[in-house]
Amino acid sequence: MKQTGTEDAVSTEAWLQQTLDEILARVRQLLAVTGCAFQVVDWERGAIRPAAAWFADEETREALAPVLTRTYDRERGGVTEAAIEAGEALLIGSVEDWAGASALRRRLYEQLDPVAAERAWAWYESSSYISCPVRTGDGRTLGVLAISSSRPHPPLTAEDLRVVEVFADLAALALERAQRAREAL
């Protein structure tokens, strides 16, 4: 029985979600993380959204939920925009040491209600991060693989960064394959 275009699109999206979730599961097996997400950028709309995400607990999920889907903001960006604008993977051992911290904090407090802003900022302050661009073979940036490790876990390291870069490359292959499948419909 031949699938319709709609069924093919649903099948492609399900395959992509399963693949990205599996990659995140492998990241979690190798690294002590409290959160990880594939953040994709819709360049036409100037928006960021998660294609897949995992959080160690409900507290982390609540802290990050308000910042996962948002407008792409070059001036007051988070770790997603920082990696894309830098054009390379970033290791942020402490938000206090990161040049973009004050702009991010202002954005959180301007765009979120006070409780959500305080929760998100407290989470940023207690964590280390890796944000790695996810690029296609022809150099298009699709988004980032972002991971975090909160206390009491040790901060993320340069070795962790190399692992994340490999997984970001795998995600790029999956996203590119899914995009080609959608375009073929």
C-alpha positions in Angstrom: 0.0 0.0 0.0 1.5 3.3 -1.1 1.7 6.1 1.5 0.3 9.6 0.8 2.5 12.7 1.0 1.0 13.4 4.4 1.8 9.9 5.7 5.3 10.2 4.3 5.8 13.6 6.1 4.5 12.1 9.4 6.8 9.1 9.0 9.8 11.4 8.3 9.1 13.5 11.3 8.6 10.4 13.5 11.9 9.0 12.2 13.7 12.3 12.9 12.3 12.6 16.4 13.3 9.0 17.2 16.8 9.6 15.8 17.4 12.8 17.7 16.1 11.3 20.9 18.4 8.3 20.4 21.4 10.7 19.9 20.5 12.5 23.2 20.3 9.1 25.0 23.8 8.4 23.8 25.0 11.8 25.0 23.5 11.1 28.4 25.2 7.7 28.6 28.6 9.3 28.0 28.4 12.6 29.8 27.0 13.7 33.2 24.4 16.1 31.9 21.3 17.6 33.5 19.8 18.9 30.2 20.4 18.5 26.5 18.5 19.7 23.5 18.7 20.0 19.7 17.7 23.6 19.1 16.8 24.3 15.5 16.6 27.7 13.9 13.9 28.8 11.5 15.9 31.4 9.7 12.8 32.8 7.7 10.9 33.4 11.0 13.9 34.2 13.1 12.8 31.7 15.7 14.4 28.9 17.8 12.6 25.8 18.8 13.7 22.4 20.3 13.6 19.5 17.8 14.4 17.1 20.8 15.1 17.7 24.4 15.8 15.9 27.7 16.0 17.1 31.3 17.2 15.2 34.3 14.3 16.4 36.5 11.2 18.5 36.5 13.0 21.5 38.2 15.4 21.7 35.2 12.6 21.3 32.7 10.6 24.2 34.4 13.7 26.4 34.4 14.4 25.9 30.7 11.0 25.5 29.2 10.5 29.3 28.8 13.8 29.8 26.9 13.7 26.8 24.5 11.2 28.3 22.1 11.9 31.9 21.4 13.0 34.6 18.9 16.6 34.4 17.7 18.3 37.3 19.4 21.8 38.2 18.2 22.1 41.1 20.7 20.9 39.2 23.9 21.2 35.6 22.9 21.6 32.5 24.9 24.1 29.7 24.3 22.3 28.8 21.1 22.9 32.2 19.4 26.4 32.4 21.0 27.6 29.3 19.2 26.0 30.1 15.9 27.3 33.7 15.9 30.8 32.5 16.9 30.7 29.8 14.2 32.1 27.2 16.5 31.3 25.1 19.6 31.5 26.9 22.9 32.4 25.5 26.3 31.1 27.8 29.0 32.4 26.6 32.4 30.6 29.3 34.4 28.0 31.8 33.2 29.8 34.5 35.4 32.8 34.1 33.1 30.9 34.3 29.9 30.9 37.7 28.0 27.2 37.3 27.0 25.9 36.7 30.5 24.7 40.2 31.3 22.8 40.5 28.0 21.2 37.1 28.5 20.1 38.1 32.0 18.5 41.3 30.8 16.6 39.4 28.1 15.3 36.9 30.6 14.1 39.5 33.0 12.5 41.6 30.2 10.8 38.7 28.4 9.7 36.4 31.2 7.6 36.8 34.3 9.7 37.5 37.4 9.4 34.0 38.8 10.3 32.3 35.5 13.2 34.7 34.9 14.6 34.1 38.4 14.3 30.3 38.0 16.0 30.4 34.6 18.8 32.7 35.7 19.4 30.6 38.9 19.7 27.5 36.6 22.2 29.4 34.3 24.3 30.4 37.3 24.5 26.8 38.6 25.5 25.1 35.4 28.2 24.7 32.8 27.4 24.5 29.1 28.4 23.3 25.7 26.7 24.6 22.7 27.8 23.2 19.3 26.5 24.3 15.9 24.7 21.6 13.9 25.8 22.2 10.2 25.0 20.4 7.0 27.7 19.1 4.7 27.3 22.3 2.6 27.8 24.5 5.6 24.2 25.6 6.4 23.7 26.0 10.2 20.5 24.2 11.2 20.8 24.9 15.0 22.8 23.7 17.9 23.2 20.7 20.2 23.2 22.3 23.6 24.0 20.5 26.8 24.3 21.5 30.4 25.6 20.1 33.6 24.4 21.5 36.9 26.0 21.3 40.3 26.7 18.9 42.1 27.9 17.4 38.8 31.4 18.6 37.8 31.7 21.3 35.1 31.8 20.2 31.5 35.3 19.8 30.0 37.2 20.2 26.7 37.0 16.4 26.3 33.2 16.6 26.7 33.2 19.3 24.0 34.9 16.9 21.5 32.2 14.3 22.2 29.4 16.8 21.7 30.9 17.9 18.4 30.7 14.3 17.1 27.1 14.0 18.1 26.3 17.4 16.5 27.7 16.0 13.2 25.5 13.0 13.5 22.5 15.2 14.2 23.3 17.3 11.1 23.2 14.1 9.0 19.8 13.2 10.4 18.3 16.6 10.0 19.6 17.0 6.5 18.2 13.5 5.6 14.8 14.5 7.0 14.8 17.8 5.2 15.6 16.1 1.8 12.8 13.6 2.5 10.3 16.4 3.1 11.4 18.3 0.0 10.9 15.1 -2.1 7.3 14.9 -1.0 
